[in-house]
Amino acid sequence: MTGHSESLPRARIIRKRTVFDATRMKGRRVSNHYLSLNFLPVDPQKPDTATVAFLTPRRLGSATKRTQLRRRMREIYRRHLGKPVEKNYLVWVARPPAVDLSFEELKALMTELRKKAGRD
């Protein structure tokens, strides 16, 4: 094993409650039937590497289903949507119908929202 992980670095995940709440309350939102994307510009005075979060509320189902969906969302973001330097804080929120989506369907919907947000 090489020790090199291809997963999304933990430093990229929003952990501060203040950043998280500001993005959800003050930021803009685009959504569809399956997902919602909240986004807020990063303060250029205080750049932060933690720029993305993935929420899977309890109403989606069991912890196993929520964890699986969150991992799939993280992987799609890492492979296809993430930028080396993100200009916005992004908070992805899954809705109940998202649990039944295939990887490719979820990828298409996340890509669509990212474009809708005008961030591509």
N, C-alpha and C positions, 0 to 999 in steps of 0.2 A: 504494500500500500504506500502511496506517495505522500499521504497526509494533506494533499491539496483538495479542498472541498469546492464543489461547484455550486453549492447552495447560496442563497442570497445572504450576504454578510449580516450578522446580527446588528452591526453598527448602522445599517441602513434602515432598520425598523424603528419607528417612532415609539419611544418609551415614556417620554415626558407628558404627563397629564395636561399641562398647560398648552403644549403644541397641539396635542390631539384634540382638546376641547375647542381651541381657537379655530382649527381647520374645520371642525364640524359646525361651529356656530357662526363664524365670520366669513368662512370661505363660500365659494359657489358650489353648486351641485348639479350634476347631470345624472340621469338614471334611466333605466328601462325596467321591464317586468322582473328581471332576475338580479340586477345589481344596481348599486348607487356608487358614484364616485364624487367625493368631496375634495376640493382642491383650494389651496391658498398659497400665494407667492411666498417664497422663502425670503426673509429679511436679508438684503445684501450686506448689511452691517454686521449681522451675526450668522454667517453661513453655518449650516448644520449638515452632517452626513446622514442623520436619521430623517428620512423624508417620506417614508411609506408605511402604511399600516393596513392590516387586513382583518376585518371584523366578521365574525360568524355568530350571530345572536343565538341564544338558547332555543328560540322558537323554530330553528331549522331542524332540530331533532337531537339525536344522541350525540354525546361527546365524540364518538368515533366518526360520525358523519361530518360533524363540524370541523374536526381536525383534518380529515381527508380533504374537504373542500378548501380549507385555508392553505394547506400544502400545495394543492393544485393551483390556486390563485397566485401564491408566492412564486411558484415555478414558472408560470406563464409570464408574470411580471419580469422575473429575472432573465428569461430567455428572449422575450420578444418586445417588452414595453419599457423596460428600465433604461435610463440614460446614465452615463458615467457621473455626470453632475446634474442633478435634478434641480429645476428652477422653482418647483412647487412642492408643497407638502401634499401628499395624496393619501386619502383614507378610503379604502374600498370596503363597501358593506354589502354582504350577500343577503339576498331575500330567499324565502322558503323554496320557491320553484328551482333555484340554482342547484340544489342538492342533486337533482336528477339529470343534470347536464353532463354530456361527455366532455372530455378534455378539449377536443376541437371546437365544440359549441361554446364552451366557456371562453376559450381563447378568442373566438370571433366576437363575442359580446364585450369582452374587456377591451379589445382593440377598437371596437366601435365607440365605446364610451370615451376612451382616451382621445380619439379623433374629435368627438363631439365637444369635448372640453377645450378643443383648440390648442392642444399641447403637443401636437405632432408636427 
